[in-house]
Structures are given as structure tokens and as C-alpha cells.
């Protein structure tokens, strides 16, 4: 039995004078998938900043180049980016001299691939802490095992990031098939009940 998803194949059309290896072309993919920026300071410290893209907060499967499978209900977010260029990574004043063409098809996705996409989402979603950045999975585990009770800012931040995941159609369909996702859900419920 599969889980429903949308297969989207896309192509960015850019002016001929802009090479595919140019920064402009790279920015389009960063705007779509997000990226991690490393900043090297003169004192030797390295800081990593996670810059979000359109698909940063959603599970997705990349079966090949220039294509992605996403859960139902998230298609409009992607189409809005293709039409307007608005994204959380780059604050472009205008869309720029590019356009995107795309093909969409509804399909059944293997449950194992959906589980992998959800686990990968929990790993790449970062929660900024006082000491270091943690993945959402690590942050939920840490806050749910702490002895503090009641609501606090850290708990609220972790819950606000975890809630859309556990409420998503893909998560509801497959979490019981994965030990990692079951553990994540148990910790989420424990933290939410405080």
C-alpha cells in the first residue's frame, strides 16, 4: 500500500547569457531547498546558519534531477515560488529574469520512502539553542527528558516546529511503521501534555 504524493518535475528557464554554473542559477536551488551557510571568523570559530528554502519545512523525496515528490496540500507553496520567486532564503525585490515550467502528477509513494523523507526532515530541521543548533529530533528528545514542567520558550519553540510534522498526512499514514517516528510522536505527546 502506498501513500499519496505529488510528483513535480520542473525546469528553470534563464536567459542564455547566464551560465548554469552561475550564482544566479545556484540561488534558485537554494531558494527551493535551503542551504547551510558556514561563516569563518578571524578568531577561528566557525558558525553555521541554516537558511530556509521553500521546501525546508516539508518532507520531500528527490527521485532525480529537477524533480521532487511532496505531500498533497503543499503544491500551492511550490507553484507560488515558481510564479513570484518569493522565498525565505533570498529577499529578492523582484522575481528576476527567469521562469519555471513544471509538470505535476499524482502518484502513490512507497511507505519506506515516505518514512525516510520524514526522518530526513527531522534531521535537517534545526532548533537554535544557547549552546548549539540541534536537529528537531534531538531537540525534542532533549526537552521532553528535561525535568522542567510547565510551558517555557524552548518547549514552545520545539512544539511549534514538531506540530506541523505530526499533523501532516504523510506522518499520520506511516509513523506507526517506524520506530524513530513512533519515538518522536511519543516525545511530542509527552512534551505537549506538560
Secondary structure, 3 states (H helix, E strand, C coil): CEEEEEEEEEEEEECCCCCCCCHHHHHHHHHHHCEEEEEECCCCCEEEEEECCCCCCCCEEEEECCEEEECCCCHHHHHHHHHHCCCCCCCCCCCCCEEEEEEEEEEEEEHHHHHHHHHHHHHHCEEECCCCEEEHHHHHHHHHHCCCCCCCHHHHHHHHHHHHHHCCHHHHHHHHHCHHHHHHHHHHHHHHCC
